[in-house]
Amino acid sequence: MNSKKQHIIFTCITCFVVLLSCTQKITDPNIILFQQELGEENIAMIDLLVEEFEDHLESHYPKLNTKEAYTQFLKDISDQDTSNDSLLITYQSKASRENYRKSALYKDIYIKEPYHQKIEGLVELNQPPPDKNNPINEPDSIWRVNNIGKYMRALFAIEGDSLVQTYFRSRESSGLMSTNRFAKGIQYYKPDFDNYIHKRIVVIENSL
């Protein structure tokens, strides 16, 4: 077989694989629901976070494939001392973090409220050193989970997935979770990192 025919066959196979992948994403009812609830702008932001997160996994765990790297990342996070929780979020660049915090997605996932007194059971979101030029770091304010936002509605819409529904109920009742606590909890339910939504839950919980 000459090189021209080999190239044609390879191109056809590649096109078939890409088409099959796209078809699976379009026809998966849970992915359709998730994307419809969140909207194109929010999905695009999540995809950017996933891309950067997986680049981090590839550089941090070069000998593991993507699925194995997700699993190892969660294990490493859950094994760390919770007193060093602020050190766990390392994958985002400064520019990426600032872009995320200014996005519609961030403002949908979290609600900013005046801070008057410490509320028992409320977990404050880890923040970098205050930046007076960043409106997110305004004094006397606190962030909490937005239980009625598009992200929570998207999770609620997913049926037949015990991990997603357990995560939804936990987030709804407990609010913000430390990354250490989240990692320990989700490992118990054995996330599938071929699953579009499972991956995005992990990335969002590790994005600040």
NORTAZI-V888200 format. One line per field, one symbol per residue. psi: psi as a letter, one per 40 degrees, with the letter a starting at -180 (. if undefined). burial: 1 if it has 16 or more other ideal C-beta (glycine too) atoms within 10 Angstrom, else 0. A space follows every 50 residues. Layout:
psi: ???
burial: ???
//
This chain:
psi: hiddddddddddddddddddddddddehddddddddddiddddddddddd ddddddddddgdeiidddddddddddddeihdefdeedgedhiddddddd deidddeddihhiihdihhhehhihhiihhheehedfiifiiiihheeid ddddddehiehddddddddddddeahiiddddddddddegiheehddddd ddddefh.
burial: 00000000000000000000000000000110111011000110110111 01110110001000000011101100110000001001101100001001 10101101110100000000001000000000000100000111100011 11111111001011001100100011111111111100001010111111 11111111
//
